[in-house]
């Protein structure tokens, strides 16, 4: 089946045939990539999603930061940060941190894992809804702000050195891994596989 595609670089109109996994369609005029099909997209997405789901637990259980301030020692998890913001009457910020750091990443990973399993089984049920799930995951990706939150933690580690001794906690590495693995899992999933009858 051929589709008409306009090159994003030179705007050349051309026909692109069905692409096999691992192949790339290039523009006949400028050589820009018109379409790409990943190789072993489902296996990669499943592995990355499962790894991120496993690391999600220690990322939220163990403290992200450990701080020594004039002899006092504190450890803070993401959940502790949400509670502290709520106690300081920062309700909006607390809700944003809770959604962006705990709720959205979890549902994003569960959604990716669900899409991968159903695509692998070649399920014809609810394909339109599964497409909406992928669009939702793709849309909320930038809004999850996990990378921004991670950057804020790293900035705090640098800036607070003169006021207090701040050390990364055991939850920081799993948290960083969840961020990276989630981004890679989303990028590796090919939504066209939702509509294919069988993916072996």
Secondary structure, DSSP 8 states (H G I E B T S, - for coil): --EEEE-TTT--EEEE----TT-EEE-TTT--EEEE--TTHHHHHHHHHHHHHHHHHHHHHS-SEEEEETTEEEEE-HHHHHHHHHHTT-HHHHHHHHIIIIIHHHHHHHHHHHHHHHHHTT--TTHHHHHHHHHHHHHHTGGG-HHHHHHHHHHHHHHGGGTSEEEE-HHHHHHHHHHHHHHHHHHH--GGGGSSS---
